[in-house]
Amino acid sequence: DQQVKQNSPSLSVQEGRISILNCDYTNSMFDYFLWYKKYPAEGPTFLISISSIKDKNEDGRFTVFLNKSAKHLSLHIVPSQPGDSAVYFCAASPIIQGAQKLVFGQGTRLTINP
Amino acid sequence: NAGVMQNPRHLVRRRGQEARLRCSPMKGHSHVYWYRQLPEEGLKFMVYLQKENIIDESGMPKERFSAEFPKEGPSILRIQQVVRGDSAAYFCASSPQAMNTEAFFGQGTRLTVV
């Protein structure tokens, strides 16, 4: 039972353009959503988060959008840079209960082409 | 300030042997979480520990797996009588307090069972 789904295993984007990574969830108890970035042979690194009381959160080149009615969130990266090439994981948590309740998606491998 | 340290980075075990994975949390962090990532899947929660206490082990397989976080020293994830299906990347994360979802991850231990 995959409660958090990232349906695109990979995405390729030209440098300077916008990268859009998508994530869907099924559990309506999820209240807090995060994006992690992972380079090969390294652990995931926290990128940006959003709580369900908001529909948008922005941090520099990264913006996360949340559509609660559609149970969908997306991460926008603009402009995309070669260093953004990594695997991106979407994660969700019921309220803010601590990392033990994080449910991760399968990840999307983003490749930024020069 | 060193990050979350996991060792070994790579571990090869024959079927039936024991695997011990170590995790030293960030300085000042007393909450440790273990996650497992199977090939082509997202990270799945295994266990959440505080010093000397297991708080939540709902993601741990019922047999052969155990975890501890002693008063002194690193957290240990122990897998007895390993099988091929235990081959995965095991990630440890730590946070300074329980209600902090943005835990910091280590680089992981890649376990290969041959």
HADDOCK unambig.tbl for C-alpha pairs under 7 A between the chains (distance, minus, plus):
assign (segid A and resid 41 and name CA) (segid B and resid 107 and name CA) 6.57 0.50 0.50
assign (segid A and resid 42 and name CA) (segid B and resid 107 and name CA) 4.34 0.50 0.50
assign (segid A and resid 42 and name CA) (segid B and resid 108 and name CA) 6.81 0.50 0.50
assign (segid A and resid 43 and name CA) (segid B and resid 91 and name CA) 6.93 0.50 0.50
assign (segid A and resid 43 and name CA) (segid B and resid 105 and name CA) 5.38 0.50 0.50
assign (segid A and resid 43 and name CA) (segid B and resid 106 and name CA) 5.17 0.50 0.50
assign (segid A and resid 43 and name CA) (segid B and resid 107 and name CA) 4.09 0.50 0.50
assign (segid A and resid 43 and name CA) (segid B and resid 108 and name CA) 5.95 0.50 0.50
assign (segid A and resid 44 and name CA) (segid B and resid 105 and name CA) 5.95 0.50 0.50
assign (segid A and resid 45 and name CA) (segid B and resid 104 and name CA) 6.97 0.50 0.50
assign (segid A and resid 45 and name CA) (segid B and resid 105 and name CA) 6.77 0.50 0.50
assign (segid A and resid 46 and name CA) (segid B and resid 102 and name CA) 6.56 0.50 0.50
assign (segid A and resid 96 and name CA) (segid B and resid 99 and name CA) 6.27 0.50 0.50
assign (segid A and resid 96 and name CA) (segid B and resid 101 and name CA) 6.36 0.50 0.50
assign (segid A and resid 97 and name CA) (segid B and resid 99 and name CA) 5.43 0.50 0.50
assign (segid A and resid 97 and name CA) (segid B and resid 101 and name CA) 6.79 0.50 0.50
assign (segid A and resid 98 and name CA) (segid B and resid 98 and name CA) 5.41 0.50 0.50
assign (segid A and resid 98 and name CA) (segid B and resid 99 and name CA) 4.63 0.50 0.50
assign (segid A and resid 98 and name CA) (segid B and resid 100 and name CA) 4.95 0.50 0.50
assign (segid A and resid 98 and name CA) (segid B and resid 101 and name CA) 4.27 0.50 0.50
assign (segid A and resid 99 and name CA) (segid B and resid 100 and name CA) 6.68 0.50 0.50
assign (segid A and resid 99 and name CA) (segid B and resid 101 and name CA) 4.37 0.50 0.50
assign (segid A and resid 99 and name CA) (segid B and resid 102 and name CA) 6.69 0.50 0.50
assign (segid A and resid 99 and name CA) (segid B and resid 103 and name CA) 6.06 0.50 0.50
assign (segid A and resid 100 and name CA) (segid B and resid 33 and name CA) 6.40 0.50 0.50
assign (segid A and resid 100 and name CA) (segid B and resid 45 and name CA) 6.39 0.50 0.50
assign (segid A and resid 100 and name CA) (segid B and resid 48 and name CA) 5.92 0.50 0.50
assign (segid A and resid 103 and name CA) (segid B and resid 44 and name CA) 6.82 0.50 0.50
assign (segid A and resid 104 and name CA) (segid B and resid 42 and name CA) 5.46 0.50 0.50
assign (segid A and resid 104 and name CA) (segid B and resid 43 and name CA) 5.71 0.50 0.50
assign (segid A and resid 104 and name CA) (segid B and resid 44 and name CA) 6.79 0.50 0.50
assign (segid A and resid 105 and name CA) (segid B and resid 42 and name CA) 5.20 0.50 0.50
assign (segid A and resid 106 and name CA) (segid B and resid 40 and name CA) 6.83 0.50 0.50
assign (segid A and resid 106 and name CA) (segid B and resid 41 and name CA) 4.67 0.50 0.50
assign (segid A and resid 106 and name CA) (segid B and resid 42 and name CA) 3.94 0.50 0.50
assign (segid A and resid 107 and name CA) (segid B and resid 42 and name CA) 6.15 0.50 0.50
